[in-house]
Amino acid sequence: MRVLVLASQKGGSGKSTIAASIAVAAWQDGERVVVVDMDPQASLAEWGKLRETGGLVFRAVAPGALDKWIMDTRKVPAVSLVIIDTAGVFGAEVDAALRHADLCLVPVRPSAFDLRAAGPTVERLRLFNRPFAFVLNGTNPASHARTADAVAALEVGGAVAPPIADRTDFRDSVASGMGVTEINPVGKAAAEINALWAYVKERMSRT
């Protein structure tokens, strides 16, 4: 069993949106996925309630119980991937998730403020010696030069996963309880999420 964590101290980074679509992409790829929403905003859990398609299992984990829950779940053959969406403010619960991460994705918007704000998240991950990758999220599809500049800036601090552009399919999928690979399987958003999932899968295979 692998644990994928999405973490960022910057609000509005798109953690929950990415978590939703990557959970679907992983399930479509044959993973047995359990989704845990630890963000008090509960966006991912609300998205789960809208889903009409099965495949994903959603679990609520009580505060202070994550360590034991993960250790117990690792013994369950029916689960191959746990995806945890964390709160935007670090504390004991987020630290617990980070400690168990086989990979942590750090979504970052393509702005100078957001690029700088990623620093504390990276420091926390390095404290726990956990593998991570930035995900440049919400890029302008028409501005390849700006995207390349932002990726280059992030590469100074660590590995960078395939970027995610600002596309309507992401908003539509969240509103309908679907992933972008379900709502428009041949769209550009679906291609981006599939590329991100392929990256995540390969990185986690190293641990």
C-alpha positions as CSV (number, residue, x, y, z in Angstrom):
1,M,0.0,0.0,0.0
2,R,1.2,3.5,-0.9
3,V,0.2,6.8,0.7
4,L,0.0,9.9,-1.4
5,V,-0.4,13.2,0.5
6,L,-1.4,16.6,-0.9
7,A,-0.1,19.4,1.3
8,S,0.3,23.2,1.0
9,Q,0.1,26.0,3.6
10,K,-1.1,28.4,0.9
11,G,-4.9,28.6,0.5
12,G,-6.4,28.2,-2.9
13,S,-3.6,26.0,-4.2
14,G,-6.0,23.5,-5.7
15,K,-5.2,20.5,-3.4
16,S,-8.7,19.1,-3.3
17,T,-9.3,19.5,-7.0
18,I,-6.1,17.6,-7.9
19,A,-6.7,15.0,-5.2
20,A,-10.2,14.3,-6.7
21,S,-9.1,13.8,-10.3
22,I,-5.9,11.9,-9.4
23,A,-7.9,9.5,-7.2
24,V,-10.2,8.7,-10.2
25,A,-7.3,8.3,-12.6
26,A,-5.6,5.9,-10.2
27,W,-8.8,3.9,-9.8
28,Q,-9.2,3.7,-13.5
29,D,-5.6,2.4,-13.7
30,G,-6.5,-0.5,-11.4
31,E,-5.6,0.9,-8.0
32,R,-7.8,0.2,-5.0
33,V,-8.2,3.7,-3.7
34,V,-9.2,5.0,-0.3
35,V,-9.6,8.8,0.0
36,V,-9.1,10.6,3.4
37,D,-10.1,14.3,3.7
38,M,-8.3,15.9,6.6
39,D,-9.0,19.5,5.5
40,P,-11.6,21.2,7.8
41,Q,-13.2,22.7,4.6
42,A,-14.1,19.1,3.6
43,S,-14.1,19.9,-0.1
44,L,-13.0,16.4,-1.1
45,A,-15.5,14.7,1.2
46,E,-18.3,16.9,-0.3
47,W,-17.2,16.0,-3.8
48,G,-17.3,12.3,-2.8
49,K,-21.0,12.7,-1.8
50,L,-21.8,13.9,-5.3
51,R,-20.3,10.9,-7.0
52,E,-22.7,8.6,-8.7
53,T,-19.9,6.3,-9.9
54,G,-18.4,3.8,-7.5
55,G,-14.8,2.8,-7.3
56,L,-13.5,5.1,-4.6
57,V,-13.8,4.5,-0.8
58,F,-14.0,7.5,1.4
59,R,-12.9,7.3,5.1
60,A,-13.2,9.8,7.9
61,V,-10.3,9.5,10.3
62,A,-10.7,11.0,13.8
63,P,-8.2,13.6,15.0
64,G,-5.2,11.8,16.6
65,A,-6.1,8.5,15.0
66,L,-4.3,8.7,11.6
67,D,-1.1,6.9,12.7
68,K,-3.0,3.8,13.9
69,W,-5.4,4.0,11.0
70,I,-2.6,3.9,8.4
71,M,-0.7,1.1,10.2
72,D,-3.9,-0.9,10.3
73,T,-4.9,-0.1,6.7
74,R,-1.4,-1.2,5.4
75,K,-2.4,-4.7,6.5
76,V,-5.5,-4.7,4.3
77,P,-4.8,-6.3,0.9
78,A,-7.9,-4.7,-0.6
79,V,-6.3,-1.3,-0.4
80,S,-3.4,-0.3,-2.7
81,L,-3.4,3.5,-2.5
82,V,-4.5,6.0,0.2
83,I,-4.8,9.6,-0.9
84,I,-4.9,12.2,1.9
85,D,-5.9,15.8,1.4
86,T,-4.5,17.8,4.3
87,A,-5.5,21.1,6.0
88,G,-4.0,24.3,4.8
89,V,-2.5,25.0,8.3
90,F,0.2,22.7,9.6
91,G,-0.3,21.0,12.9
92,A,-0.2,17.5,14.5
93,E,-2.6,16.0,12.0
94,V,-0.8,17.3,8.9
95,D,2.5,16.2,10.4
96,A,1.1,12.7,10.9
97,A,0.1,12.5,7.2
98,L,3.5,13.8,6.1
99,R,5.4,11.2,8.1
100,H,3.5,8.4,6.4
101,A,3.8,9.8,2.8
102,D,5.4,7.7,0.2
103,L,5.1,10.9,-1.9
104,C,3.8,14.3,-1.1
105,L,2.5,16.6,-3.9
106,V,2.8,20.3,-3.2
107,P,0.4,22.2,-5.5
108,V,1.6,25.8,-6.3
109,R,-0.2,28.5,-8.3
110,P,2.0,30.2,-10.9
111,S,2.5,33.5,-9.0
112,A,5.4,35.0,-7.2
113,F,3.5,35.0,-3.9
114,D,2.6,31.3,-4.3
115,L,6.1,30.3,-5.3
116,R,7.6,31.9,-2.2
117,A,4.8,30.5,0.0
118,A,5.8,26.9,-0.8
119,G,8.9,27.3,1.3
120,P,7.5,26.3,4.7
121,T,5.8,23.2,3.2
122,V,9.1,22.1,1.8
123,E,10.9,22.7,5.0
124,R,8.4,20.5,6.8
125,L,8.8,17.7,4.3
126,R,12.6,17.9,4.6
127,L,12.3,17.7,8.4
128,F,10.5,14.4,8.0
129,N,12.8,13.3,5.1
130,R,9.8,12.5,2.9
131,P,9.9,12.5,-0.9
132,F,7.9,15.3,-2.6
133,A,7.2,17.1,-5.8
134,F,5.8,20.4,-6.7
135,V,2.8,20.6,-9.0
136,L,2.4,23.8,-10.9
137,N,-1.4,24.2,-10.9
138,G,-3.7,26.6,-12.8
139,T,-1.2,27.6,-15.4
140,N,-2.4,29.7,-18.4
141,P,-2.6,27.2,-21.4
142,A,-1.7,30.0,-23.8
143,S,1.4,31.2,-21.9
144,H,4.0,28.4,-22.3
145,A,6.9,30.8,-21.5
146,R,5.5,31.8,-18.1
147,T,4.8,28.2,-17.3
148,A,8.4,27.3,-18.1
149,D,9.7,30.2,-16.0
150,A,7.6,29.0,-13.0
151,V,8.7,25.4,-13.4
152,A,12.4,26.6,-13.5
153,A,11.8,28.6,-10.3
154,L,10.3,25.5,-8.6
155,E,13.1,23.2,-9.7
156,V,15.5,25.2,-7.6
157,G,13.6,23.8,-4.5
158,G,12.9,20.2,-5.6
159,A,11.4,17.9,-8.2
160,V,8.5,19.2,-10.3
161,A,5.7,17.0,-11.5
162,P,3.8,17.6,-14.8
163,P,1.9,20.9,-14.6
164,I,-1.9,21.3,-14.6
165,A,-3.5,24.1,-16.6
166,D,-6.5,26.2,-15.7
167,R,-9.2,24.3,-17.6
168,T,-13.0,24.3,-17.5
169,D,-13.1,20.5,-17.2
170,F,-11.6,20.7,-13.7
171,R,-14.4,23.0,-12.4
172,D,-17.1,21.0,-14.1
173,S,-15.8,17.7,-12.8
174,V,-15.7,18.9,-9.2
175,A,-19.2,20.3,-9.4
176,S,-20.5,16.9,-10.7
177,G,-18.6,14.5,-8.4
178,M,-16.4,13.3,-11.2
179,G,-12.8,13.3,-12.3
180,V,-11.7,15.0,-15.4
181,T,-10.9,11.6,-16.9
182,E,-14.6,10.7,-16.5
183,I,-16.2,13.9,-17.6
184,N,-14.0,14.4,-20.7
185,P,-11.7,11.4,-21.2
186,V,-10.1,12.8,-24.4
187,G,-9.7,16.3,-23.1
188,K,-6.5,18.1,-22.3
189,A,-7.3,18.2,-18.6
190,A,-7.6,14.4,-18.7
191,A,-4.3,14.1,-20.5
192,E,-2.6,16.3,-17.8
193,I,-4.1,14.3,-14.9
194,N,-3.1,11.0,-16.5
195,A,0.5,12.4,-17.0
196,L,0.5,13.5,-13.3
197,W,-0.7,10.1,-12.2
198,A,1.9,8.3,-14.3
199,Y,4.6,10.5,-12.6
200,V,3.2,9.8,-9.1
201,K,3.0,6.1,-9.8
202,E,6.6,6.0,-11.0
203,R,7.9,8.1,-8.1
204,M,6.1,5.9,-5.5
205,S,7.5,2.8,-7.1
206,R,10.9,3.8,-5.9
207,T,10.0,3.8,-2.2
